[in-house]
Amino acid sequence: MKNIEKFLSLLSGEVDGLLLTSRYSRHYAAEFDIAEGVAIVTAKGCRYFTDSRYIESAQKNIQGFEVIDVATEKSFSACLNKAIAEFDVTALGYEEDYLTAAELFDYEKLLNARLVPFNGKINGFRGVKEDWELALMRKAQDITDAAFTQVLERIHAGMTELELQAELIYCLYKNGAQGLSFDPIVVSGPNTSMPHGVAGERKLQPGDFITMDFGVLYQGYCSDMTRTVALGYATEEMQKVYHVVQEAQLAGIAASRAGVTGREVDGAARKVIADAGYGAYFGHGYGHSLGLEIHEMPSCNSRNDQPMPVGAVCSAEPGIYLPGKFGVRIEDVVIFGEDGCEVITHSPKNLIVI
């Protein structure tokens, strides 16, 4: 089924049109990414509005929509009102999670249709990936794997976290990244106890753990992975914590299959860490879905009591963080299936000492 057909299936008595304002929903519906624009989906017609900077690319690549240069009507609201009139639209479902208060105020004031919050339904389809989406995500993960292999050869004592971050970004683009799915996290030594620490001027030293959390965009789809490596040597305590995190991740992966709730997957990993005496040092959820965005739904955390669907793509990233000492996180990405999951991150997970 084409993605545009999924959106058309949402049109019922509640709404007779959809207003797509976020880059993600426009990409999903049109199956092509345009940085700026607005789209409207109705049973009588679908239109995609953008400006002269993108119009040629949009007209060549977007299917399922009539592509219109916003300059023909002077403003997006004028374009939308023309479509609203021609397609007899009375109620538009919109993405409340992606509009600012000012943008919503303007749309309510200017559009000749009632606006209905509809974000959950508009973006709900993205929780289950089509085969072609999975192929793009596997390619994105391949890029991160290749970059990790290469960046390991560049790590040395005396370089700063920022220098290592620059080397990592270079390796990502060198191997085919078309963008970064988020700002990489590169931290070392005691800074690794901060799950989302920020790279700084600290110099790498023998005996450090180094955590690198990074991902790329490939044709709009995200990858994500984390590896924690040791520089020079790892103490007995460092080795112990690392292996607990590794066992927790393997337990979560073993529990990951369609029909199991996100809470149960999270719990399988969390139990390993708690049983080892580190339960107080694993605060975040086990994993999050990803796709067009780096954080999507459904997630594998203690709050999700819904069964994971076939085709969900989720990170597997337990961690232990000892304040002021060090932290460890290992992250792969998996695809949920009927009888288990496919791990699409292929970098080694044994403790690497550089």
C-alpha positions in Angstrom: 0.0 0.0 0.0 1.3 3.5 -0.9 1.7 5.7 2.1 -0.7 8.3 0.6 -3.4 5.5 0.6 -2.8 5.1 4.4 -3.5 8.7 4.9 -6.6 8.6 2.8 -7.9 5.7 5.0 -8.1 8.2 7.9 -10.8 10.3 6.2 -14.1 9.7 7.8 -16.9 11.5 9.6 -14.4 13.1 12.0 -12.3 14.9 9.3 -12.5 15.1 5.5 -9.0 16.4 5.0 -5.5 16.2 6.5 -3.1 19.1 6.9 0.5 17.9 6.7 2.9 20.5 8.0 5.8 18.6 9.5 8.7 17.5 7.3 8.3 14.0 8.5 4.6 13.5 7.6 5.1 15.2 4.3 8.0 12.9 3.5 6.0 9.9 4.6 3.0 10.7 2.5 4.9 11.8 -0.6 7.8 9.3 -0.2 10.2 12.1 -1.0 11.8 14.7 1.3 11.3 18.4 0.7 12.7 20.7 3.3 9.8 23.2 3.4 6.2 23.0 2.3 2.7 22.1 3.3 0.4 19.4 1.9 -3.3 18.7 2.0 -4.9 15.2 1.6 -8.5 14.8 0.7 -10.6 12.1 -1.0 -11.2 14.5 -3.9 -7.5 15.4 -4.4 -4.1 15.9 -2.8 -1.9 18.9 -3.2 1.7 19.6 -2.1 2.7 23.3 -1.9 6.3 24.5 -1.8 8.3 27.4 -3.1 10.7 28.2 -5.9 13.7 26.8 -4.1 12.2 23.3 -4.1 9.6 23.3 -6.8 11.6 21.7 -9.6 12.7 18.8 -7.4 9.2 18.4 -6.0 7.6 18.3 -9.4 10.1 15.7 -10.6 10.0 13.4 -7.6 6.7 13.6 -5.8 3.9 11.3 -6.8 0.3 11.1 -5.6 0.1 14.9 -5.2 -0.5 17.8 -7.5 2.6 19.9 -6.8 2.1 23.7 -6.8 4.4 26.6 -6.4 3.1 28.7 -3.5 4.0 31.8 -5.5 0.9 31.2 -7.6 -1.3 32.1 -4.7 1.1 34.3 -2.7 0.8 32.3 0.5 0.3 28.9 1.9 -3.0 29.8 3.5 -4.3 31.1 0.2 -3.2 27.8 -1.5 -4.8 25.8 1.2 -8.1 27.8 1.1 -8.3 27.2 -2.6 -8.0 23.5 -2.1 -10.4 23.6 0.8 -13.0 25.2 -1.4 -12.4 23.0 -4.5 -12.4 19.8 -2.5 -15.3 20.7 -0.2 -13.3 20.3 3.0 -15.0 21.2 6.3 -12.7 19.7 8.9 -8.9 19.3 8.7 -6.9 16.9 10.9 -3.6 18.5 11.8 -0.4 17.6 13.6 -0.6 19.3 16.9 2.8 18.0 18.1 4.6 19.8 15.3 2.9 23.3 15.3 3.9 26.2 17.4 1.1 28.1 19.2 1.7 31.0 16.7 1.4 28.7 13.7 -1.8 27.1 15.0 -3.3 30.5 15.8 -2.6 31.7 12.2 -4.1 28.6 10.7 -7.2 28.8 12.8 -7.6 32.5 11.8 -6.9 32.1 8.1 -8.2 28.7 7.0 -11.8 28.2 6.0 -12.1 24.8 7.7 -12.3 23.6 11.3 -9.0 22.2 12.6 -9.0 18.9 14.5 -6.0 17.6 16.5 -5.0 14.4 14.7 -1.4 13.9 15.3 -1.7 10.4 16.7 -3.5 9.0 13.7 -1.5 10.9 11.1 1.8 9.6 12.5 0.6 6.3 13.8 1.4 4.5 10.6 5.1 5.1 11.1 5.3 2.6 14.0 5.3 -0.3 11.5 7.9 -0.1 8.6 7.3 -1.2 5.1 10.0 -3.5 3.5 11.4 -0.6 1.5 11.8 1.5 4.6 13.6 -1.4 6.4 16.0 -1.6 3.4 16.9 2.1 3.9 17.3 1.6 7.6 19.6 -1.4 7.1 21.7 0.8 4.8 21.8 3.6 7.3 23.0 1.1 10.0 25.7 -0.3 7.6 27.1 3.2 7.3 27.3 3.6 11.1 29.0 0.2 11.4 31.6 1.1 8.8 32.2 4.5 10.5 32.7 2.8 13.8 35.3 0.4 12.4 37.2 3.3 10.9 37.0 5.7 13.9 38.5 3.0 16.2 41.8 3.4 14.2 41.8 7.2 14.9 41.4 7.1 18.7 44.5 7.9 20.7 45.5 9.2 24.1 45.8 13.0 24.2 43.1 13.8 21.6 40.1 15.7 23.0 36.5 14.6 23.0 35.8 17.3 20.4 38.6 16.1 18.2 37.3 12.5 18.4 33.8 13.8 17.6 35.1 15.5 14.5 36.8 12.3 13.4 33.6 10.3 13.9 31.5 12.8 11.9 34.1 12.6 9.1 33.9 8.8 9.1 30.1 8.9 9.0 30.0 11.1 5.9 32.9 9.3 4.2 30.9 6.1 4.4 27.8 7.5 2.8 25.9 9.5 5.4 23.5 12.1 3.9 23.1 13.8 7.3 23.3 13.1 11.0 20.2 11.7 12.7 21.3 13.6 15.9 24.3 15.4 17.3 26.8 12.6 18.2 27.5 12.0 21.8 31.3 11.5 22.4 32.4 11.4 26.1 35.3 9.9 28.0 36.4 9.0 31.5 34.1 10.3 34.2 32.0 12.1 31.6 30.7 8.7 30.4 28.5 8.6 33.5 26.3 11.3 31.8 24.1 9.4 29.3 23.7 12.5 27.1 27.0 14.2 27.9 28.4 16.8 25.5 31.9 16.5 24.0 34.4 19.0 25.4 38.1 19.8 25.7 38.8 16.8 28.0 41.8 14.8 26.7 41.5 11.0 26.4 43.6 9.2 28.9 44.7 5.5 29.4 42.1 3.8 31.5 39.2 5.8 30.1 36.0 4.4 28.9 34.9 6.2 25.8 31.2 6.2 24.8 30.2 7.1 21.3 26.5 7.4 20.4 25.8 8.3 16.8 23.6 7.8 13.8 23.1 9.0 10.2 20.4 9.8 7.8 20.1 7.8 4.6 17.3 8.9 2.2 15.6 10.4 5.2 15.8 7.4 7.5 17.8 7.2 10.7 20.3 4.9 12.2 21.5 4.8 15.8 24.2 3.0 17.7 26.3 3.3 20.8 29.6 1.6 21.7 31.7 2.0 24.8 35.4 1.2 24.4 38.3 1.3 26.7 41.6 3.2 26.0 44.7 1.3 27.0 43.2 -0.9 29.7 40.0 -1.5 31.7 39.9 -2.1 35.4 38.2 -5.1 36.9 35.2 -2.9 37.9 35.0 -1.5 34.4 35.0 -5.0 32.9 32.3 -6.2 35.4 30.0 -3.3 34.6 30.5 -3.7 30.9 29.6 -7.3 30.9 26.5 -6.7 33.0 25.3 -4.1 30.4 26.1 -6.6 27.6 24.1 -9.4 29.3 21.2 -7.0 29.9 21.1 -6.0 26.3 21.2 -9.6 25.2 18.3 -10.4 27.5 16.3 -7.5 26.1 17.0 -8.7 22.5 16.0 -12.2 23.4 12.7 -10.9 24.7 12.1 -8.7 21.6 9.3 -10.2 19.4 6.0 -9.0 18.2 3.2 -9.3 20.8 5.4 -8.7 23.7 4.8 -5.3 25.4 7.5 -2.6 25.4 7.4 -2.8 29.2 8.3 -6.6 29.2 11.2 -6.0 26.9 12.5 -3.2 29.1 11.9 -5.4 32.2 14.0 -8.3 30.8 17.0 -6.0 30.5 16.4 -4.1 33.7 16.2 -7.3 35.7 19.7 -8.3 34.7 21.1 -4.9 35.8 19.1 -4.9 39.1 20.1 -8.5 39.9 23.7 -7.4 39.5 23.2 -4.6 42.1 23.2 -1.7 39.6 19.4 -1.1 39.3 19.7 2.5 40.7 22.1 3.4 37.9 19.9 2.6 34.9 17.5 5.4 34.7 16.4 5.7 31.0 14.3 3.3 29.0 15.7 0.3 27.3 14.9 1.5 23.8 12.9 3.8 21.4 11.5 3.4 18.0 13.2 5.2 15.1 12.6 5.9 11.4 12.1 9.3 9.8 12.8 10.7 13.3 15.4 9.4 15.8 12.7 9.1 18.5 9.4 7.6 17.4 6.7 5.3 18.9 6.3 2.7 20.1 9.1 2.5 22.7 10.5 -0.3 24.8 10.2 1.3 28.2 8.4 0.8 31.5 5.5 3.0 30.5 4.5 1.1 27.3 2.1 -1.7 28.1 1.1 -2.2 24.5 2.3 -5.2 22.4 5.0 -4.4 19.9 3.9 -4.8 16.3 5.6 -6.8 13.5 7.8 -4.3 11.6 8.5 -2.1 14.6 12.1 -0.8 14.6 13.6 -0.1 18.1 16.9 0.6 19.7 18.3 -1.8 22.3 20.4 0.4 24.6 20.6 -0.4 28.3 23.2 1.3 30.4 24.8 1.6 33.8 26.0 5.1 34.9 28.1 5.5 38.0 28.3 9.3 38.8 31.8 10.7 38.9 33.3 7.3 37.8 32.2 6.0 34.5 29.3 4.7 32.5 28.6 2.1 29.9 26.0 1.9 27.2 25.7 -0.6 24.3 23.1 0.1 21.6 21.9 -1.9 18.6 18.8 -1.5 16.4 16.4 -4.4 16.0 13.4 -5.1 13.8 10.5 -6.9 15.6 9.2 -10.1 13.9 6.7 -12.8 14.8 9.2 -15.2 16.3 12.0 -12.8 17.5 13.9 -9.9 16.2 16.5 -9.1 13.6 19.5 -7.2 14.9 20.6 -4.9 12.1 23.7 -3.4 13.9 26.6 -5.6 13.2 29.6 -4.0 15.0 31.1 -6.2 17.7 29.8 -5.9 21.3 32.6 -7.5 23.2 34.7 -5.1 25.2 37.2 -3.5 22.9 40.4 -2.1 24.4 42.3 0.2 22.1 
